[in-house]
Amino acid sequence: MAVSEIVLSVSGLSKNFGGLQAVRGVDFEVEAGAIVGLIGPNGAGKTTTFNMIAGELPPTTGAINLLGEDITGQRTDVLYHKGLMRTFQLSHEYARMTSLENLAVAAPTQTGENIWSSWFAAGKVRKREAEVHELARETLEFLGLTHVADELAGNLSGGQKKLLEIGRTMMNDSKVVLLDEPGAGVNPTLMRKVAEMIEQLNEERGYTFCIIEHDMDMIARLCGKVVVLAEGQVLMEGTMDEVRNDKRVIDAYFGGEVV
């Protein structure tokens, strides 16, 4: 896949909540194999933008294109099967299931979900279940979480839960992954581990990421391009060095009237 290929594009994206315009005509593109950062002060519209891309909120106006297809307003479950996944600032693990089971349920095309297959194709169901569990174990090994394979996910640390969420994206071999604050609530040691996993998935498996993150050191480490939002609009985009030295960004974070 060519580096210059655009796998995700957002054009004129806006979202109104009654009289509040949370996002105002946002435009940006994500190239295949890139790690793009989406940053901005609190209330800048970052998570609302992610929610529209991921199908959790319908946009008021604008268009979203994934792998050459207009996906504007499509449901989250439909987008999952098209290769678009997202994680959350607060982990959404199944607390009463084990780490292994959390990964297994994320795998697509599970024949056992069909009642007719369960009745009339039990051998096929067992074969697919074995494949899914093997992939889940391989994923836990990749993440360094084999020691918590049988631990209830609700008992994991914040960093382990973030790694488990990344693992769920691996179960679907996602094409584009939206990461909402992967470093939030994570201790420095596990934050480095999360960053390493993102880099490894990007470099070795070609995953494309778009990341919301308040930790600027993490953004600087991971992201070749950074898009800055302020008051629901794109303020600028560029490298992290360009962002850090842009007066508009400094004003938005420290001296502007951003809400």
C-alpha positions as CSV (number, residue, x, y, z in Angstrom):
1,M,0.0,0.0,0.0
2,A,1.5,3.3,-1.1
3,V,2.4,5.7,1.7
4,S,0.6,8.5,0.0
5,E,-2.7,6.7,-0.1
6,I,-5.4,8.5,1.9
7,V,-7.2,5.9,4.1
8,L,-9.3,8.3,6.1
9,S,-10.5,11.8,5.2
10,V,-12.8,14.2,7.0
11,S,-14.3,17.1,5.1
12,G,-16.4,20.0,6.4
13,L,-17.3,18.0,9.5
14,S,-19.6,19.8,11.9
15,K,-21.8,18.8,14.9
16,N,-24.4,20.9,16.6
17,F,-26.0,20.1,20.0
18,G,-29.0,22.4,20.0
19,G,-27.6,25.9,20.0
20,L,-24.0,24.7,20.7
21,Q,-21.8,24.1,17.7
22,A,-19.2,21.7,19.1
23,V,-17.4,21.0,15.8
24,R,-17.2,23.5,13.0
25,G,-16.1,22.5,9.6
26,V,-13.2,20.2,10.4
27,D,-11.0,18.9,7.6
28,F,-8.0,16.6,7.8
29,E,-6.6,13.5,6.1
30,V,-4.8,10.4,7.3
31,E,-2.4,8.6,5.0
32,A,-1.9,4.8,5.0
33,G,0.7,3.7,7.6
34,A,0.7,7.1,9.4
35,I,0.3,8.0,13.0
36,V,-1.6,11.3,13.2
37,G,-2.1,13.2,16.4
38,L,-5.3,15.1,17.2
39,I,-4.7,17.6,20.0
40,G,-6.2,20.7,21.5
41,P,-7.4,22.3,24.7
42,N,-10.3,20.7,26.7
43,G,-13.6,21.4,24.9
44,A,-11.9,21.7,21.5
45,G,-14.1,19.1,19.9
46,K,-11.6,16.2,19.6
47,T,-13.7,13.4,21.1
48,T,-16.9,14.6,19.3
49,T,-14.9,14.4,16.1
50,F,-13.8,10.9,16.9
51,N,-17.4,9.9,17.8
52,M,-18.6,11.1,14.4
53,I,-15.8,9.2,12.6
54,A,-16.5,6.0,14.6
55,G,-20.3,6.1,13.9
56,E,-21.3,6.9,17.5
57,L,-22.7,10.3,16.5
58,P,-24.2,11.4,13.2
59,P,-22.6,14.6,11.9
60,T,-24.7,17.7,11.3
61,T,-22.8,18.4,8.1
62,G,-19.8,17.1,6.4
63,A,-18.4,13.8,5.0
64,I,-16.2,11.0,6.2
65,N,-14.4,8.8,3.8
66,L,-12.7,5.5,4.7
67,L,-10.6,3.6,2.2
68,G,-12.3,5.4,-0.7
69,E,-15.8,4.8,0.6
70,D,-18.2,7.4,2.0
71,I,-19.0,6.1,5.5
72,T,-20.8,9.2,6.8
73,G,-23.3,8.3,9.4
74,Q,-22.7,4.6,9.2
75,R,-23.1,2.5,12.4
76,T,-20.2,1.5,14.6
77,D,-20.8,-2.2,14.0
78,V,-20.8,-1.7,10.2
79,L,-17.6,0.3,10.4
80,Y,-16.0,-2.4,12.6
81,H,-16.4,-4.9,9.7
82,K,-14.9,-2.3,7.3
83,G,-11.7,-2.2,9.5
84,L,-12.3,1.0,11.5
85,M,-12.0,0.7,15.3
86,R,-11.6,3.0,18.2
87,T,-10.6,2.8,21.9
88,F,-11.8,5.1,24.7
89,Q,-10.3,7.4,27.2
90,L,-12.0,5.2,29.9
91,S,-11.4,1.6,29.1
92,H,-14.5,-0.4,28.0
93,E,-13.4,-3.8,29.0
94,Y,-15.9,-6.6,29.9
95,A,-15.0,-6.6,33.6
96,R,-16.4,-10.0,34.5
97,M,-14.7,-11.8,31.6
98,T,-11.1,-12.8,31.5
99,S,-8.5,-11.0,29.5
100,L,-8.5,-13.9,27.0
101,E,-12.3,-13.8,26.7
102,N,-12.2,-10.1,26.2
103,L,-10.1,-10.6,23.1
104,A,-12.0,-13.6,21.9
105,V,-15.3,-11.8,21.7
106,A,-13.7,-9.1,19.5
107,A,-12.9,-11.5,16.7
108,P,-15.2,-11.3,13.6
109,T,-17.0,-14.1,11.7
110,Q,-17.7,-16.3,14.7
111,T,-19.9,-19.0,13.4
112,G,-21.1,-20.0,16.8
113,E,-23.1,-16.7,16.9
114,N,-25.5,-18.2,14.4
115,I,-28.0,-20.6,16.0
116,W,-28.3,-22.7,12.9
117,S,-24.5,-23.2,12.8
118,S,-24.5,-24.2,16.4
119,W,-27.1,-26.9,15.7
120,F,-26.0,-28.2,12.3
121,A,-22.3,-27.3,12.0
122,A,-20.9,-27.9,15.4
123,G,-17.6,-29.1,14.0
124,K,-17.2,-25.8,12.1
125,V,-18.1,-23.8,15.2
126,R,-15.5,-25.7,17.3
127,K,-12.8,-25.2,14.7
128,R,-13.5,-21.4,14.5
129,E,-13.5,-21.2,18.3
130,A,-10.1,-22.9,18.5
131,E,-8.7,-20.4,15.9
132,V,-10.1,-17.4,17.8
133,H,-8.6,-18.6,21.1
134,E,-5.2,-19.3,19.5
135,L,-5.2,-15.8,18.0
136,A,-6.2,-14.3,21.4
137,R,-3.3,-16.1,23.1
138,E,-0.9,-14.9,20.4
139,T,-2.2,-11.4,20.9
140,L,-1.7,-11.5,24.7
141,E,1.8,-12.8,24.1
142,F,2.5,-9.9,21.7
143,L,1.2,-7.4,24.3
144,G,3.1,-9.0,27.2
145,L,-0.1,-9.9,29.0
146,T,0.0,-13.7,29.0
147,H,0.4,-13.6,32.8
148,V,-3.1,-12.1,33.1
149,A,-4.8,-14.3,30.5
150,D,-7.2,-15.9,33.0
151,E,-7.5,-12.8,35.2
152,L,-10.9,-10.9,35.2
153,A,-10.4,-7.8,33.0
154,G,-12.0,-5.7,35.7
155,N,-9.0,-6.5,38.0
156,L,-6.3,-5.3,35.6
157,S,-4.4,-2.0,36.1
158,G,-5.2,1.0,34.0
159,G,-2.3,0.4,31.7
160,Q,-3.1,-3.3,31.2
161,K,-6.7,-2.3,30.3
162,K,-5.4,0.1,27.6
163,L,-3.1,-2.7,26.2
164,L,-6.1,-5.0,26.2
165,E,-8.1,-2.5,24.2
166,I,-5.3,-2.3,21.7
167,G,-5.4,-6.1,21.6
168,R,-9.0,-6.0,20.6
169,T,-8.2,-4.0,17.5
170,M,-5.6,-6.7,16.6
171,M,-8.3,-9.4,16.7
172,N,-10.0,-7.7,13.8
173,D,-6.8,-6.8,11.9
174,S,-8.0,-3.2,11.8
175,K,-7.1,-0.9,8.9
176,V,-7.6,2.4,10.8
177,V,-7.5,2.7,14.6
178,L,-8.7,5.7,16.6
179,L,-7.1,5.9,20.0
180,D,-8.7,8.2,22.5
181,E,-6.1,9.2,25.1
182,P,-4.2,5.8,25.3
183,G,-2.0,7.4,28.0
184,A,-4.8,8.5,30.3
185,G,-4.6,7.0,33.8
186,V,-1.5,5.0,32.9
187,N,1.7,5.0,35.0
188,P,4.9,6.0,33.2
189,T,6.2,2.5,32.8
190,L,3.1,1.1,31.2
191,M,2.7,4.3,29.1
192,R,6.0,3.5,27.5
193,K,4.8,0.0,26.9
194,V,1.6,1.3,25.3
195,A,3.7,3.6,23.0
196,E,5.9,0.7,22.1
197,M,2.9,-1.4,21.1
198,I,1.5,1.4,18.9
199,E,4.9,1.8,17.2
200,Q,5.3,-2.0,16.7
201,L,1.8,-2.4,15.2
202,N,2.5,0.6,12.9
203,E,6.0,-0.5,11.8
204,E,5.6,-4.3,11.7
205,R,1.9,-4.7,10.7
206,G,1.2,-1.4,8.9
207,Y,-1.5,-0.2,11.2
208,T,-2.7,3.4,10.7
209,F,-3.5,5.4,13.8
210,C,-5.2,8.6,14.7
211,I,-4.6,9.5,18.3
212,I,-6.1,12.0,20.8
213,E,-3.6,12.6,23.6
214,H,-2.8,15.3,26.1
215,D,0.7,14.0,26.8
216,M,2.7,16.0,24.3
217,D,5.8,13.9,24.8
218,M,3.8,10.8,23.6
219,I,2.5,12.7,20.6
220,A,6.0,13.9,19.7
221,R,7.3,10.4,20.0
222,L,4.6,8.7,17.9
223,C,3.1,11.2,15.4
224,G,4.6,12.5,12.2
225,K,1.6,14.8,11.6
226,V,-0.3,16.7,14.3
227,V,-3.7,18.3,13.8
228,V,-4.6,21.0,16.3
229,L,-8.2,21.8,17.1
230,A,-9.5,24.9,19.0
231,E,-13.1,25.9,19.5
232,G,-14.3,23.1,17.3
233,Q,-12.1,24.1,14.3
234,V,-8.7,23.1,12.8
235,L,-6.3,25.7,14.0
236,M,-3.3,24.3,12.2
237,E,-1.6,21.1,11.2
238,G,2.1,20.2,10.9
239,T,5.0,18.4,12.7
240,M,5.2,18.6,16.5
241,D,8.1,21.1,16.2
242,E,5.9,23.3,14.1
243,V,3.0,23.0,16.5
244,R,5.1,23.8,19.5
245,N,6.4,26.9,17.9
246,D,3.2,28.2,16.5
247,K,1.9,31.3,18.3
248,R,-1.8,30.4,17.6
249,V,-1.3,27.1,19.4
250,I,0.5,28.8,22.3
251,D,-2.4,31.3,22.6
252,A,-5.0,28.5,22.4
253,Y,-3.5,26.5,25.2
254,F,-2.3,29.3,27.5
255,G,-3.7,32.7,26.5
256,G,-6.8,32.3,24.4
257,E,-10.5,32.3,25.1
258,V,-10.9,28.6,24.4
259,V,-13.7,26.8,26.2
